[in-house]
Amino acid sequence: MRAFEVNAVDYLVKPVSSHRLADAMERIHHAPTKTEARLVLPDDRIFLKDGKKTRVVYVSQISGIKAEENYTDVCIADGGSVFMRRTI
C-alpha cells in the first residue's frame, strides 16, 4: 500500500507475466515527471545498507528496484544504485 502512496506504477510479483510487465512499462511512459509530482514529504526517507555502508535515500530518489536472486538492486535517480544482500 505504501508504494502506491508515492505513486508506484505497479506491483509486480514473480513470476511476472509478459503482458503484466508490458502494461506496467506502458504506464511508466505516461507517468508524471518528478517536477509534476511532488510526492514525498521531507522526512520520507529510508536507510539502505550496502555492505558495511548505510545510505539514506528519499523515496522520491528511487527510480527502480530489481531483484537478482538473493540480492536487491535499488536504482537511484542520480544514476547510482545500492546493491543489498537481501531479497525483496
N, C-alpha and C positions, 0 to 999 in steps of 0.2 A: 504494500500500500504506500509506503514511504516513497518508493521510486516514482509513482505517479504524481505525488505531491510536488515533485521537482521536474515534472513534465517528461518522464521516461516515455519513449515512443512505444515500447512493447516490453513484454516479459517473456523471454523465450526459455523453454525448458527442454533439456536434452531427452530424447533425440529430437532435434529440430527438423520439421518438415521443410522442404524447399519452398513450398507455397507460403508457409507462415513467415519464413525468412525474407522472401521476396516482398511480402506485404509490409513487413517492418522496414525494409530498406526504402520502399516507396514512401512511407510516412516520414522517414528521415529527410528526404528531399523536399518535403513540404512543411517541415517543422520551422518555427520562427527562429531567426538568428539570435545570438546571445544578446545583442543590443535591443532586440524587440522584446525579449523575455527576461525580465529581472526576477528571477525565480527564487533566489536563495537569500535568506537573512544573513547578516554579517557573522553571526555566531554559528551558522550551519556548516560545520567542518567535521572532517573525520581524520583519524590518525591511521596511517598505513605503515606497517612495519616491513622493511625491505632488508632482510638480514639483520645486522646489528643497528641499522639506522631506522629512525621513525620520521616520517614526513607528514606534516599537517597539510591537508588539502581541502579547499572548499568544494562542496559537492558540485557547484556550478563549473568547476575547473575540470571535472571528469568528462572526457569525451567518449569513453567506451570502456568496457570490461570484457576481457577474453579469458575463457577457461582453457588451460593447457594441462591436461591430465590432473596431477595433484597440485597444480600451481594456478595462480590468478595473476593476470597482467592487467593492471589498471592504467589506461591511457589518459594522459593529462593533456589539456588543450594547448599547453605551451610546447608540445612535441615530445615531452619526456614521458616516462612511464615508471611505474612501481611494480616490480615483479615479486610477488609474495609466495611464500611456501605454505599455501593453504588452498583448499578448494573453494569454489564459490559457495 
